[in-house]
């Protein structure tokens, strides 16, 4: 990889074949860690690609300091990295290394006289427990990484059946892209009462997704999807526009005192 000096995806696949063959012959375990930086796109968009490149170089250096000399690190592209640990005996050892990487990357980076903060989500699969071939191991590490993304700044080991939930999230992601134009999003208004007078003085706007098959989907399910897929700005624009239309309707009906004081995504 020209930017970080790390091996690239092609080198990774070649090295994995060697490592898996060796592990099979020696009866040993291998751990594959898929790392994805959380909200890296935000840094690129706000501070520019030069800052993003500096950050990726620094991230690769910190990862190197968290693993052993014999461990293999590669950059897959963008903000994705892979670490392969040979000769691990159990999940506890892998957990310690994954936690060490998460902690190292969560510390502030300082470039261009600015502090930058980034975290990482790590998915882990292990040979031979989670697959006997490279393709399966990579797929399972990727699935575990998607699960880790739900919380961010953490790691997750692959669990059998995890793909079903990932597939459902991907389906929701696709459907969310058309939900705005299909008028499936809806705002509910929770009144705010002046306790001294008992009068309604405002409201909190709560967004819901009226899904045609799943019914009412709560924001704690689809807002993280919107953030990850880059749809959050479209959703936010729709909320503001719909709330303004409702305010105008209230004003036309004589309720000019009524204001939306908070555009919330409260799941309650």
Secondary structure, DSSP 4 states (H G I P E B T S, - for coil): -TTT--B-HHHHHHHHHHHHHHHHHHT-EEEEEEEEEETHHHHHHHH-HHHHHHHHHHHHHHHHHHS-TTSEEEEEETTEEEEEEEEE-SHHHHHHHHHHHHHHHHS-EEETTEEE--EEEEEEEEETTT-SSHHHHHHHHHHHHHHHHTT-SEEEE--TTHHHHHHHHHHHHHHHHHHTTTT-EEEEEEEEE-TTT--EEEEEEEEEEEETTTEEE-HHHHHHHHHHHT-HHHHHHHHHHHHHHHHHHHHHTT-TT-EEEEEE----
